[in-house]
Amino acid sequence: MALDALRPDERVEPAWELPDHLERWSRSTGIAVEVWALPCEPLPVHIAELVHATILDVLDGLEPDGSVRCVGIALTIGAGGLRLTLSGDGLGLPSERLADRLRVRRARFAELGGGLSVNAVLGCGVTVSAVLPASG
């Protein structure tokens, strides 16, 4: 489904109070959060919900690791579509809980014509990347 396929009244602002949520999460976990980019334009509701759930799953999965000190988040929308990147330093191995949750999110991104990948480097951290095409 195209990102721009829904009427404007079926869209939500991309931040969905995300900066406030990230600030609260950072305070409660002691893990620093760097927001590298957030789009200005509204997202279709079903896309916003998927992106939000993916971010929350990754944060929830990184928190118990104990070695993560910083998480970076970038969400951009351009002519090619949507890109989401979440990177955490630390040991680099996603927990089984995170891996299970991301299997569900990966399937949903694939249903929408996109993809989700996890790149973990032992001792260096983990990066979760998701993409959705502008049309599909």
C-alpha positions in Angstrom: 0.0 0.0 0.0 1.3 3.4 -0.8 2.3 5.7 2.1 0.2 8.4 0.5 -2.8 6.3 -0.2 -4.9 7.5 2.7 -6.8 10.7 3.0 -5.3 13.4 5.3 -7.9 12.7 8.0 -6.7 9.2 8.3 -3.2 10.2 9.2 -1.5 11.0 12.5 1.4 13.2 13.3 4.7 11.2 13.0 5.9 12.0 16.4 2.9 10.5 18.3 4.4 12.0 21.4 7.5 9.9 20.6 10.0 12.4 21.9 8.2 12.5 25.2 8.0 8.7 25.4 11.8 8.5 24.6 12.7 11.0 27.2 10.7 9.1 29.9 12.2 5.8 28.8 15.7 7.2 28.9 15.1 8.6 32.4 13.7 5.3 33.7 16.4 3.1 32.1 19.5 5.4 32.3 20.0 4.7 28.6 20.7 7.8 26.5 18.5 8.3 23.4 19.6 10.3 20.4 16.9 11.2 17.9 18.6 11.7 14.6 15.6 12.5 12.5 11.8 12.5 12.6 9.6 13.4 9.6 7.4 16.5 9.6 4.6 15.1 7.6 1.8 12.9 9.0 1.9 9.2 8.6 -1.0 6.9 7.7 -2.4 5.5 10.9 -1.6 1.9 10.2 2.0 2.8 9.3 2.4 5.0 12.4 1.1 2.1 14.6 3.6 -0.3 13.0 6.5 2.1 13.3 5.6 3.0 16.9 5.2 -0.7 17.9 8.6 -1.5 16.3 10.4 1.2 18.2 8.8 0.1 21.5 9.7 -3.5 20.8 13.3 -2.6 20.1 13.6 -0.4 23.2 12.0 -3.1 25.3 14.4 -5.7 23.9 17.5 -3.6 24.5 16.7 -2.5 28.0 17.4 -5.8 29.8 20.7 -6.2 27.9 22.5 -4.2 30.6 25.4 -3.2 28.3 23.4 -0.7 26.2 24.3 2.9 27.1 22.9 4.8 24.0 20.2 4.2 21.4 19.9 6.2 18.2 16.6 6.6 16.2 16.1 8.0 12.7 12.7 8.0 10.9 12.7 9.6 7.5 10.2 9.7 4.6 11.3 10.6 1.1 10.5 9.9 -2.5 11.6 6.3 -2.0 9.4 5.7 1.0 9.9 5.3 4.7 13.1 4.4 6.5 13.4 3.6 10.2 16.8 2.9 11.9 17.3 2.1 15.5 20.9 1.4 16.8 22.0 0.5 20.2 25.5 0.0 21.5 26.2 -2.8 23.8 26.9 -6.5 23.3 25.2 -6.7 20.0 23.2 -9.8 20.4 19.4 -9.3 20.4 17.6 -11.1 23.2 15.3 -14.0 22.2 12.4 -11.8 23.3 13.4 -9.1 20.8 14.0 -11.6 18.1 10.5 -13.1 18.5 8.9 -9.7 18.5 10.8 -8.6 15.4 9.7 -11.7 13.5 6.1 -10.4 13.9 7.1 -6.9 12.8 9.2 -8.2 9.9 6.1 -10.1 8.6 4.0 -7.0 8.8 6.6 -4.9 7.0 6.8 -7.6 4.3 2.9 -7.6 3.9 3.2 -3.9 3.2 5.9 -4.4 0.5 8.8 -3.5 2.8 11.3 -5.2 5.0 12.9 -5.3 8.4 16.5 -6.5 9.2 18.6 -6.9 12.3 22.4 -6.5 12.1 24.1 -7.4 15.3 27.9 -7.3 15.7 29.2 -9.1 18.8 30.6 -6.5 21.2 29.6 -3.6 19.0 25.8 -3.3 19.2 22.8 -3.9 17.1 21.0 -2.0 14.4 17.4 -2.6 13.3 16.4 -1.2 9.9 13.0 -1.1 8.4 11.8 0.2 5.0 8.5 0.7 3.3 8.3 1.8 -0.3 6.5 4.9 -1.3 4.0 2.7 -3.2 3.5 -0.9 -3.2 
